[in-house]
Amino acid sequence: MKQHEDYVSGPHKYWLHFFGGFVLGLLLGYCFFRDLFESWVLEVIATAITGVAFGLFCGRWGEVGWRRISDWLSWWFGTLR
């Protein structure tokens, strides 16, 4: 493997996908859980778990994960495409 190919698919790629998925998960978790619980502590915990779950999914699966999330969101909201 060439050094350039190692840079393109190196470990930083996982963390970029993880961070993007984490932020998206936090946003979606906040939108979903903000009025679901009476306690703000439960809202924060649920939102954090959603962010970590999305981050791990996107970090592990990369572009395939983003396509699956895009398909899911377009099905959920109906008009994203």
Backbone as numpy.savetxt, mean C-alpha at the origin, in Angstrom:
# Nx Ny Nz CAx CAy CAz Cx Cy Cz
25.14 -11.03 -13.66 24.31 -9.86 -13.66 25.19 -8.62 -13.66
24.83 -7.69 -14.49 25.58 -6.45 -14.55 25.25 -5.57 -13.35
26.14 -4.65 -13.06 25.93 -3.77 -11.92 24.69 -2.90 -12.12
24.45 -2.46 -13.35 23.27 -1.63 -13.61 21.99 -2.43 -13.32
21.91 -3.68 -13.75 20.73 -4.50 -13.49 20.54 -4.74 -12.00
21.64 -4.89 -11.27 21.54 -5.06 -9.83 21.01 -3.80 -9.18
21.39 -2.64 -9.70 20.89 -1.38 -9.14 19.40 -1.23 -9.41
18.96 -1.59 -10.61 17.56 -1.42 -10.98 16.66 -2.33 -10.14
17.09 -3.55 -9.90 16.23 -4.49 -9.16 16.77 -4.76 -7.76
17.52 -3.84 -7.21 18.14 -4.03 -5.90 17.17 -3.85 -4.75
17.71 -3.88 -3.52 16.86 -3.80 -2.34 16.14 -2.48 -2.17
16.63 -1.41 -2.78 15.94 -0.13 -2.65 14.57 -0.18 -3.31
14.41 -1.03 -4.32 13.13 -1.15 -5.01 12.05 -1.63 -4.05
12.40 -2.57 -3.18 11.43 -3.06 -2.19 10.97 -1.91 -1.30
11.90 -1.11 -0.83 11.55 -0.04 0.10 10.77 1.07 -0.57
11.01 1.33 -1.84 10.21 2.32 -2.57 8.76 1.84 -2.68
8.59 0.59 -3.06 7.24 0.03 -3.16 6.58 -0.04 -1.78
7.35 -0.42 -0.77 6.81 -0.50 0.59 6.32 0.87 1.05
7.12 1.90 0.88 6.75 3.23 1.33 5.51 3.74 0.60
5.46 3.55 -0.71 4.29 3.97 -1.48 3.03 3.23 -1.04
3.15 1.92 -0.85 2.01 1.14 -0.38 1.60 1.50 1.03
2.59 1.81 1.87 2.31 2.22 3.25 1.50 3.51 3.28
1.92 4.48 2.48 1.20 5.77 2.44 -0.21 5.57 1.88
-0.34 4.80 0.81 -1.66 4.53 0.25 -2.53 3.80 1.26
-1.97 2.82 1.96 -2.71 2.10 2.98 -3.15 2.99 4.13
-2.29 3.92 4.53 -2.68 4.86 5.58 -3.84 5.74 5.12
-3.78 6.21 3.89 -4.86 7.06 3.39 -6.18 6.30 3.29
-6.12 5.11 2.72 -7.34 4.31 2.60 -7.85 3.85 3.96
-6.93 3.49 4.84 -7.32 3.08 6.18 -7.97 4.21 6.94
-7.43 5.40 6.81 -8.02 6.55 7.49 -9.42 6.83 6.95
-9.55 6.80 5.63 -10.87 7.06 5.03 -11.90 6.02 5.47
-11.47 4.78 5.60 -12.39 3.71 5.95 -12.69 3.65 7.44
-11.68 3.83 8.29 -11.83 3.61 9.72 -12.13 4.86 10.54
-12.14 6.04 9.94 -12.26 7.26 10.74 -13.60 7.37 11.48
-14.67 6.83 10.93 -15.97 6.90 11.60 -16.47 5.53 12.05
-15.64 4.51 11.94 -16.08 3.16 12.26 -16.02 2.88 13.75
-15.03 3.43 14.43 -14.84 3.16 15.85 -15.15 4.40 16.68
-15.55 4.18 17.91 -15.77 5.29 18.85 -14.45 5.83 19.39
-13.47 4.94 19.58 -12.20 5.31 20.19 -11.18 5.70 19.10
-10.50 6.80 19.31 -9.48 7.21 18.34 -8.29 6.28 18.36
-8.05 5.60 19.49 -6.94 4.66 19.58 -7.16 3.49 18.63
-8.39 2.97 18.59 -8.70 1.87 17.67 -8.60 2.33 16.21
-8.98 3.56 15.95 -8.83 4.09 14.59 -7.37 4.16 14.17
-6.51 4.62 15.07 -5.09 4.72 14.76 -4.49 3.33 14.56
-4.85 2.38 15.41 -4.33 1.02 15.29 -4.77 0.38 13.98
-6.06 0.51 13.66 -6.58 -0.07 12.42 -5.95 0.58 11.19
-5.76 1.89 11.24 -5.14 2.60 10.13 -3.68 2.18 9.96
-2.96 2.03 11.06 -1.56 1.59 10.99 -1.45 0.17 10.46
-2.34 -0.71 10.88 -2.32 -2.09 10.38 -2.60 -2.12 8.88
-3.54 -1.30 8.44 -3.83 -1.23 7.00 -2.62 -0.70 6.23
-1.96 0.31 6.76 -0.77 0.84 6.10 0.35 -0.18 5.99
0.59 -0.90 7.07 1.65 -1.93 7.05 1.27 -3.06 6.09
0.00 -3.45 6.09 -0.43 -4.53 5.19 -0.24 -4.13 3.72
-0.66 -2.92 3.38 -0.47 -2.45 2.01 1.01 -2.32 1.69
1.80 -1.83 2.63 3.24 -1.69 2.41 3.91 -3.02 2.17
3.59 -4.01 2.98 4.19 -5.33 2.79 3.76 -5.95 1.47
2.50 -5.81 1.13 2.00 -6.35 -0.13 2.71 -5.70 -1.32
2.79 -4.38 -1.33 3.43 -3.68 -2.44 4.93 -3.93 -2.48
5.56 -4.01 -1.32 6.99 -4.29 -1.28 7.30 -5.68 -1.80
6.49 -6.64 -1.46 6.73 -8.02 -1.89 6.42 -8.24 -3.36
5.30 -7.70 -3.84 4.85 -7.99 -5.19 5.19 -6.91 -6.20
5.61 -5.74 -5.79 6.07 -4.71 -6.71 4.99 -4.22 -7.66
5.33 -4.17 -8.95 4.40 -3.66 -9.96 3.15 -4.51 -10.07
3.27 -5.80 -9.88 2.10 -6.68 -9.92 1.13 -6.31 -8.81
1.65 -6.02 -7.65 0.81 -5.60 -6.53 0.09 -4.29 -6.81
0.80 -3.36 -7.43 0.16 -2.08 -7.75 -0.95 -2.27 -8.76
-0.75 -3.16 -9.75 -1.82 -3.44 -10.71 -3.03 -4.05 -10.03
-2.80 -4.97 -9.08 -3.91 -5.58 -8.35 -4.65 -4.54 -7.51
-3.92 -3.65 -6.87 -4.56 -2.60 -6.08 -5.34 -1.67 -6.99
-4.79 -1.33 -8.15 -5.49 -0.48 -9.10 -6.77 -1.15 -9.58
-6.71 -2.43 -9.88 -7.91 -3.17 -10.29 -8.95 -3.19 -9.18
-8.48 -3.41 -7.95 -9.40 -3.46 -6.82 -10.05 -2.10 -6.59
-9.25 -1.04 -6.64 -9.81 0.30 -6.44 -10.76 0.69 -7.56
-10.44 0.32 -8.80 -11.35 0.66 -9.90 -12.64 -0.14 -9.79
-12.57 -1.36 -9.28 -13.81 -2.13 -9.03 -14.58 -1.51 -7.88
-13.87 -1.11 -6.83 -14.51 -0.58 -5.64 -15.21 0.75 -5.93
-14.52 1.65 -6.62 -15.09 2.96 -6.89 -15.76 3.05 -8.26
-15.41 2.15 -9.17 -16.11 2.04 -10.45 -15.68 2.97 -11.56
-14.91 4.01 -11.28 -14.62 4.98 -12.32 -13.16 5.41 -12.37
-12.24 4.62 -11.88 -10.85 5.06 -11.86 -10.13 4.85 -13.19
-10.69 4.09 -14.06 -10.01 3.88 -15.35 -10.65 4.66 -16.43
